[in-house]
Amino acid sequence: MTLDHFALDAGAMQLSGVVELARDGAFRSAKFSQFRLSPGDDARFEAQRSGDVLKLTVRGNNVDARPFLRSLGEGNGNGRCRARVRGGVL
């Protein structure tokens, strides 16, 4: 199943694009032509599932992910987050 006009507007965070789900409703992939975590962001976002791995790709002219990264440590009481982040600037 494909959601051709998926859009999310959650305050400063905004995204719009296409989401693809498997027949059982499991997430398969997403391509967002508009992706903003903070005001002023100008980026695109892609997510692709392959088995147990979820590959995330962000491309753009300007992305301020600091508020999002800070929020990863909130809510579990100890300020820790289990995540492996690898990135680079092209």
MARMIRO-354906 format. One record per atom (N, C-alpha, C): residue number from 1; atom name; x, y, z. Coordinates in nm, 3 decimals. Layout:
# MARMIRO-354906
site i->NUM	at->CA	u->X	v->Y	w->Z
...
***
This chain:
# MARMIRO-354906
site i->1	at->N	u->0.085	v->-0.116	w->0.000
site i->1	at->CA	u->0.000	v->0.000	w->0.000
site i->1	at->C	u->0.090	v->0.123	w->0.000
site i->2	at->N	u->0.052	v->0.221	w->-0.077
site i->2	at->CA	u->0.129	v->0.344	w->-0.086
site i->2	at->C	u->0.043	v->0.462	w->-0.041
site i->3	at->N	u->0.099	v->0.542	w->0.049
site i->3	at->CA	u->0.036	v->0.667	w->0.092
site i->3	at->C	u->0.102	v->0.778	w->0.014
site i->4	at->N	u->0.039	v->0.820	w->-0.095
site i->4	at->CA	u->0.100	v->0.914	w->-0.190
site i->4	at->C	u->0.116	v->1.056	w->-0.138
site i->5	at->N	u->0.028	v->1.099	w->-0.052
site i->5	at->CA	u->0.029	v->1.239	w->-0.007
site i->5	at->C	u->0.036	v->1.246	w->0.144
site i->6	at->N	u->0.133	v->1.176	w->0.203
site i->6	at->CA	u->0.148	v->1.175	w->0.348
site i->6	at->C	u->0.205	v->1.309	w->0.393
site i->7	at->N	u->0.148	v->1.367	w->0.497
site i->7	at->CA	u->0.197	v->1.494	w->0.551
site i->7	at->C	u->0.186	v->1.493	w->0.702
site i->8	at->N	u->0.286	v->1.548	w->0.768
site i->8	at->CA	u->0.286	v->1.562	w->0.914
site i->8	at->C	u->0.331	v->1.702	w->0.947
site i->9	at->N	u->0.254	v->1.770	w->1.029
site i->9	at->CA	u->0.288	v->1.904	w->1.076
site i->9	at->C	u->0.276	v->1.902	w->1.227
site i->10	at->N	u->0.391	v->1.900	w->1.295
site i->10	at->CA	u->0.394	v->1.894	w->1.442
site i->10	at->C	u->0.477	v->2.009	w->1.494
site i->11	at->N	u->0.422	v->2.128	w->1.486
site i->11	at->CA	u->0.496	v->2.246	w->1.528
site i->11	at->C	u->0.608	v->2.276	w->1.431
site i->12	at->N	u->0.731	v->2.281	w->1.482
site i->12	at->CA	u->0.846	v->2.309	w->1.396
site i->12	at->C	u->0.877	v->2.193	w->1.303
site i->13	at->N	u->0.841	v->2.071	w->1.342
site i->13	at->CA	u->0.869	v->1.954	w->1.258
site i->13	at->C	u->0.761	v->1.939	w->1.152
site i->14	at->N	u->0.805	v->1.932	w->1.027
site i->14	at->CA	u->0.713	v->1.916	w->0.915
site i->14	at->C	u->0.774	v->1.821	w->0.814
site i->15	at->N	u->0.692	v->1.736	w->0.757
site i->15	at->CA	u->0.737	v->1.652	w->0.647
site i->15	at->C	u->0.621	v->1.618	w->0.558
site i->16	at->N	u->0.653	v->1.597	w->0.429
site i->16	at->CA	u->0.551	v->1.556	w->0.334
site i->16	at->C	u->0.617	v->1.474	w->0.224
site i->17	at->N	u->0.545	v->1.371	w->0.181
site i->17	at->CA	u->0.598	v->1.285	w->0.077
site i->17	at->C	u->0.520	v->1.156	w->0.064
site i->18	at->N	u->0.589	v->1.049	w->0.032
site i->18	at->CA	u->0.529	v->0.919	w->0.002
site i->18	at->C	u->0.577	v->0.815	w->0.103
site i->19	at->N	u->0.484	v->0.735	w->0.156
site i->19	at->CA	u->0.517	v->0.625	w->0.248
site i->19	at->C	u->0.466	v->0.496	w->0.186
site i->20	at->N	u->0.550	v->0.393	w->0.187
site i->20	at->CA	u->0.511	v->0.263	w->0.132
site i->20	at->C	u->0.507	v->0.160	w->0.246
site i->21	at->N	u->0.394	v->0.089	w->0.253
site i->21	at->CA	u->0.374	v->-0.015	w->0.354
site i->21	at->C	u->0.358	v->-0.150	w->0.286
site i->22	at->N	u->0.398	v->-0.256	w->0.356
site i->22	at->CA	u->0.377	v->-0.392	w->0.306
site i->22	at->C	u->0.230	v->-0.429	w->0.321
site i->23	at->N	u->0.190	v->-0.541	w->0.265
site i->23	at->CA	u->0.049	v->-0.584	w->0.274
site i->23	at->C	u->0.002	v->-0.601	w->0.417
site i->24	at->N	u->0.095	v->-0.642	w->0.506
site i->24	at->CA	u->0.058	v->-0.660	w->0.647
site i->24	at->C	u->0.063	v->-0.530	w->0.726
site i->25	at->N	u->0.092	v->-0.417	w->0.659
site i->25	at->CA	u->0.095	v->-0.287	w->0.724
site i->25	at->C	u->0.232	v->-0.248	w->0.776
site i->26	at->N	u->0.332	v->-0.335	w->0.762
site i->26	at->CA	u->0.466	v->-0.305	w->0.809
site i->26	at->C	u->0.530	v->-0.197	w->0.721
site i->27	at->N	u->0.610	v->-0.113	w->0.782
site i->27	at->CA	u->0.679	v->-0.007	w->0.711
site i->27	at->C	u->0.782	v->-0.065	w->0.614
site i->28	at->N	u->0.784	v->-0.013	w->0.490
site i->28	at->CA	u->0.884	v->-0.055	w->0.391
site i->28	at->C	u->0.977	v->0.059	w->0.354
site i->29	at->N	u->0.920	v->0.176	w->0.318
site i->29	at->CA	u->1.006	v->0.288	w->0.280
site i->29	at->C	u->0.928	v->0.419	w->0.286
site i->30	at->N	u->1.003	v->0.528	w->0.281
site i->30	at->CA	u->0.943	v->0.661	w->0.277
site i->30	at->C	u->1.037	v->0.755	w->0.204
site i->31	at->N	u->0.979	v->0.847	w->0.129
site i->31	at->CA	u->1.055	v->0.953	w->0.062
site i->31	at->C	u->0.980	v->1.083	w->0.087
site i->32	at->N	u->1.043	v->1.172	w->0.162
site i->32	at->CA	u->0.982	v->1.300	w->0.194
site i->32	at->C	u->1.058	v->1.411	w->0.122
site i->33	at->N	u->0.990	v->1.477	w->0.030
site i->33	at->CA	u->1.052	v->1.587	w->-0.045
site i->33	at->C	u->1.064	v->1.712	w->0.040
site i->34	at->N	u->0.985	v->1.721	w->0.147
site i->34	at->CA	u->0.995	v->1.831	w->0.243
site i->34	at->C	u->1.020	v->1.770	w->0.380
site i->35	at->N	u->1.129	v->1.812	w->0.445
site i->35	at->CA	u->1.165	v->1.760	w->0.577
site i->35	at->C	u->1.224	v->1.873	w->0.659
site i->36	at->N	u->1.157	v->1.906	w->0.769
site i->36	at->CA	u->1.203	v->2.013	w->0.858
site i->36	at->C	u->1.192	v->1.968	w->1.002
site i->37	at->N	u->1.303	v->1.978	w->1.074
site i->37	at->CA	u->1.302	v->1.954	w->1.219
site i->37	at->C	u->1.294	v->2.086	w->1.294
site i->38	at->N	u->1.346	v->2.191	w->1.234
site i->38	at->CA	u->1.352	v->2.323	w->1.296
site i->38	at->C	u->1.315	v->2.428	w->1.191
site i->39	at->N	u->1.270	v->2.545	w->1.235
site i->39	at->CA	u->1.242	v->2.652	w->1.139
site i->39	at->C	u->1.367	v->2.684	w->1.057
site i->40	at->N	u->1.352	v->2.703	w->0.930
site i->40	at->CA	u->1.464	v->2.735	w->0.843
site i->40	at->C	u->1.530	v->2.615	w->0.779
site i->41	at->N	u->1.492	v->2.493	w->0.818
site i->41	at->CA	u->1.550	v->2.374	w->0.756
site i->41	at->C	u->1.504	v->2.362	w->0.611
site i->42	at->N	u->1.591	v->2.311	w->0.528
site i->42	at->CA	u->1.562	v->2.288	w->0.386
site i->42	at->C	u->1.625	v->2.154	w->0.350
site i->43	at->N	u->1.546	v->2.045	w->0.359
site i->43	at->CA	u->1.604	v->1.912	w->0.341
site i->43	at->C	u->1.503	v->1.815	w->0.284
site i->44	at->N	u->1.556	v->1.701	w->0.240
site i->44	at->CA	u->1.478	v->1.585	w->0.196
site i->44	at->C	u->1.518	v->1.467	w->0.285
site i->45	at->N	u->1.428	v->1.371	w->0.302
site i->45	at->CA	u->1.452	v->1.259	w->0.391
site i->45	at->C	u->1.403	v->1.130	w->0.326
site i->46	at->N	u->1.485	v->1.025	w->0.334
site i->46	at->CA	u->1.445	v->0.894	w->0.283
site i->46	at->C	u->1.471	v->0.789	w->0.390
site i->47	at->N	u->1.382	v->0.691	w->0.399
site i->47	at->CA	u->1.397	v->0.578	w->0.490
site i->47	at->C	u->1.368	v->0.451	w->0.413
site i->48	at->N	u->1.453	v->0.351	w->0.431
site i->48	at->CA	u->1.439	v->0.224	w->0.359
site i->48	at->C	u->1.465	v->0.109	w->0.455
site i->49	at->N	u->1.368	v->0.018	w->0.468
site i->49	at->CA	u->1.385	v->-0.099	w->0.553
site i->49	at->C	u->1.438	v->-0.214	w->0.469
site i->50	at->N	u->1.539	v->-0.282	w->0.525
site i->50	at->CA	u->1.595	v->-0.402	w->0.465
site i->50	at->C	u->1.617	v->-0.502	w->0.577
site i->51	at->N	u->1.523	v->-0.594	w->0.594
site i->51	at->CA	u->1.531	v->-0.688	w->0.706
site i->51	at->C	u->1.514	v->-0.615	w->0.837
site i->52	at->N	u->1.611	v->-0.630	w->0.927
site i->52	at->CA	u->1.606	v->-0.562	w->1.057
site i->52	at->C	u->1.674	v->-0.426	w->1.056
site i->53	at->N	u->1.722	v->-0.383	w->0.940
site i->53	at->CA	u->1.797	v->-0.258	w->0.930
site i->53	at->C	u->1.709	v->-0.150	w->0.869
site i->54	at->N	u->1.715	v->-0.031	w->0.927
site i->54	at->CA	u->1.643	v->0.085	w->0.873
site i->54	at->C	u->1.748	v->0.189	w->0.834
site i->55	at->N	u->1.762	v->0.214	w->0.705
site i->55	at->CA	u->1.858	v->0.311	w->0.655
site i->55	at->C	u->1.788	v->0.445	w->0.640
site i->56	at->N	u->1.844	v->0.548	w->0.704
site i->56	at->CA	u->1.789	v->0.683	w->0.699
site i->56	at->C	u->1.887	v->0.773	w->0.628
site i->57	at->N	u->1.838	v->0.851	w->0.533
site i->57	at->CA	u->1.922	v->0.944	w->0.458
site i->57	at->C	u->1.858	v->1.082	w->0.459
site i->58	at->N	u->1.936	v->1.183	w->0.500
site i->58	at->CA	u->1.890	v->1.321	w->0.499
site i->58	at->C	u->1.984	v->1.400	w->0.409
site i->59	at->N	u->1.926	v->1.471	w->0.315
site i->59	at->CA	u->2.004	v->1.556	w->0.224
site i->59	at->C	u->1.940	v->1.694	w->0.221
site i->60	at->N	u->2.023	v->1.795	w->0.222
site i->60	at->CA	u->1.966	v->1.929	w->0.212
site i->60	at->C	u->2.068	v->2.038	w->0.228
site i->61	at->N	u->2.020	v->2.160	w->0.218
site i->61	at->CA	u->2.105	v->2.278	w->0.231
site i->61	at->C	u->2.124	v->2.319	w->0.376
site i->62	at->N	u->2.023	v->2.293	w->0.461
site i->62	at->CA	u->2.030	v->2.337	w->0.599
site i->62	at->C	u->1.944	v->2.247	w->0.685
site i->63	at->N	u->2.004	v->2.184	w->0.788
site i->63	at->CA	u->1.930	v->2.102	w->0.884
site i->63	at->C	u->1.986	v->2.129	w->1.022
site i->64	at->N	u->1.899	v->2.171	w->1.114
site i->64	at->CA	u->1.937	v->2.190	w->1.254
site i->64	at->C	u->1.868	v->2.081	w->1.334
site i->65	at->N	u->1.940	v->1.972	w->1.360
site i->65	at->CA	u->1.883	v->1.856	w->1.429
site i->65	at->C	u->1.902	v->1.863	w->1.581
site i->66	at->N	u->1.958	v->1.969	w->1.633
site i->66	at->CA	u->1.986	v->1.976	w->1.777
site i->66	at->C	u->1.861	v->1.956	w->1.864
site i->67	at->N	u->1.748	v->2.021	w->1.836
site i->67	at->CA	u->1.630	v->1.998	w->1.920
site i->67	at->C	u->1.585	v->1.851	w->1.916
site i->68	at->N	u->1.589	v->1.789	w->1.799
site i->68	at->CA	u->1.550	v->1.649	w->1.786
site i->68	at->C	u->1.645	v->1.558	w->1.863
site i->69	at->N	u->1.775	v->1.579	w->1.848
site i->69	at->CA	u->1.873	v->1.495	w->1.918
site i->69	at->C	u->1.861	v->1.511	w->2.069
site i->70	at->N	u->1.835	v->1.633	w->2.117
site i->70	at->CA	u->1.813	v->1.653	w->2.261
site i->70	at->C	u->1.692	v->1.575	w->2.309
site i->71	at->N	u->1.587	v->1.569	w->2.226
site i->71	at->CA	u->1.464	v->1.501	w->2.268
site i->71	at->C	u->1.480	v->1.350	w->2.276
site i->72	at->N	u->1.581	v->1.293	w->2.209
site i->72	at->CA	u->1.602	v->1.149	w->2.214
site i->72	at->C	u->1.632	v->1.101	w->2.356
site i->73	at->N	u->1.696	v->1.185	w->2.436
site i->73	at->CA	u->1.731	v->1.147	w->2.572
site i->73	at->C	u->1.624	v->1.175	w->2.674
site i->74	at->N	u->1.516	v->1.238	w->2.633
site i->74	at->CA	u->1.408	v->1.273	w->2.726
site i->74	at->C	u->1.310	v->1.158	w->2.739
site i->75	at->N	u->1.244	v->1.152	w->2.853
site i->75	at->CA	u->1.133	v->1.059	w->2.869
site i->75	at->C	u->1.167	v->0.925	w->2.931
site i->76	at->N	u->1.296	v->0.889	w->2.939
site i->76	at->CA	u->1.328	v->0.760	w->3.000
site i->76	at->C	u->1.382	v->0.777	w->3.142
site i->77	at->N	u->1.393	v->0.900	w->3.188
site i->77	at->CA	u->1.431	v->0.923	w->3.326
site i->77	at->C	u->1.579	v->0.931	w->3.352
site i->78	at->N	u->1.662	v->0.872	w->3.270
site i->78	at->CA	u->1.805	v->0.875	w->3.298
site i->78	at->C	u->1.884	v->0.957	w->3.196
site i->79	at->N	u->1.819	v->1.016	w->3.099
site i->79	at->CA	u->1.886	v->1.100	w->3.002
site i->79	at->C	u->1.972	v->1.024	w->2.902
site i->80	at->N	u->1.959	v->0.893	w->2.897
site i->80	at->CA	u->2.039	v->0.812	w->2.805
site i->80	at->C	u->1.954	v->0.766	w->2.688
site i->81	at->N	u->2.019	v->0.748	w->2.577
site i->81	at->CA	u->1.952	v->0.700	w->2.456
site i->81	at->C	u->2.038	v->0.596	w->2.391
site i->82	at->N	u->1.978	v->0.484	w->2.352
site i->82	at->CA	u->2.053	v->0.380	w->2.280
site i->82	at->C	u->2.032	v->0.401	w->2.131
site i->83	at->N	u->2.132	v->0.456	w->2.068
site i->83	at->CA	u->2.127	v->0.477	w->1.924
site i->83	at->C	u->2.268	v->0.483	w->1.869
site i->84	at->N	u->2.283	v->0.437	w->1.749
site i->84	at->CA	u->2.411	v->0.451	w->1.681
site i->84	at->C	u->2.387	v->0.545	w->1.564
site i->85	at->N	u->2.459	v->0.655	w->1.564
site i->85	at->CA	u->2.441	v->0.756	w->1.460
site i->85	at->C	u->2.572	v->0.768	w->1.384
site i->86	at->N	u->2.562	v->0.759	w->1.252
site i->86	at->CA	u->2.678	v->0.776	w->1.166
site i->86	at->C	u->2.638	v->0.878	w->1.062
site i->87	at->N	u->2.722	v->0.974	w->1.042
site i->87	at->CA	u->2.686	v->1.076	w->0.945
site i->87	at->C	u->2.807	v->1.146	w->0.890
site i->88	at->N	u->2.783	v->1.229	w->0.794
site i->88	at->CA	u->2.889	v->1.304	w->0.732
site i->88	at->C	u->2.831	v->1.416	w->0.649
site i->89	at->N	u->2.915	v->1.507	w->0.613
site i->89	at->CA	u->2.873	v->1.620	w->0.530
site i->89	at->C	u->2.934	v->1.599	w->0.392
site i->90	at->N	u->2.849	v->1.602	w->0.290
site i->90	at->CA	u->2.895	v->1.584	w->0.153
site i->90	at->C	u->2.910	v->1.717	w->0.084
***
